[in-house]
Amino acid sequence: MTRAADISCVFRIHLARVRREAGPFLLAALVFPSAMYLFAVAVGGAEVAHDESRLRLLAGSVVFSLSLTSISWLGYLLLENRFTGRLKLFATLPLAPSSYVFGVLVFALAQAALGTTTLLLVGRALGVPLRPNVALLVLVVVLTILCLCGLGVIIASRARSFSEGSLLTDTLGAGLVLLAPVYYAPEMMPRALRVFAQLLPTTYAARAVQTTLAGGHDIGGELLALGLMAVATLALGFRLMKWRED
């Protein structure tokens, strides 16, 4: 019971930041991804007029939202915890590191639920045909969040300064989507870059989200890849995290 209360406390502390600073969160979770969807539709013209292409672009915007909130926004909060001394304050409390970890992850999942749900409502309002396989979509979102959160934690743990870490999280949060064949076909990329891009977690996530939004279920390979990446990045990230920094 105490562990659950500790996790809830960490979650509510980070949630309070979103309430006070809702602007950056809304930009990352909703405004930028929605704008990218509208931009891609406008640039694609007749080539993206059919339902499958619009569904692919919406899936890309969902993944864009997950990436920005998990790496850029959450990474910013973790960097602030570290460089303002808040993490030291957590460490002086009778609070296990695992409670801090799970509290952060619960916060990240809550952000993802809010952002993804809102984007799907926006997509439906814009006429995107949605027949979501809800159970599999939730699983894809959870694995994607865990994987991307791990990357954010790695940066927040290893950055030498707050400004360096902020730049890295912003760059990675957007770059993982812009370098992945999410808003365009893989064939449009140089061959060498295409091989690299196909291995990005956002590539697997976008394919899985698109399949589940169309009501499909053939995403075993994507789930396996995201699961392995989530275990690897989270294990490394929280191993590197300096709970009691000098």
Beta strands, then each sheet from edge to edge (+ up, - down):
end
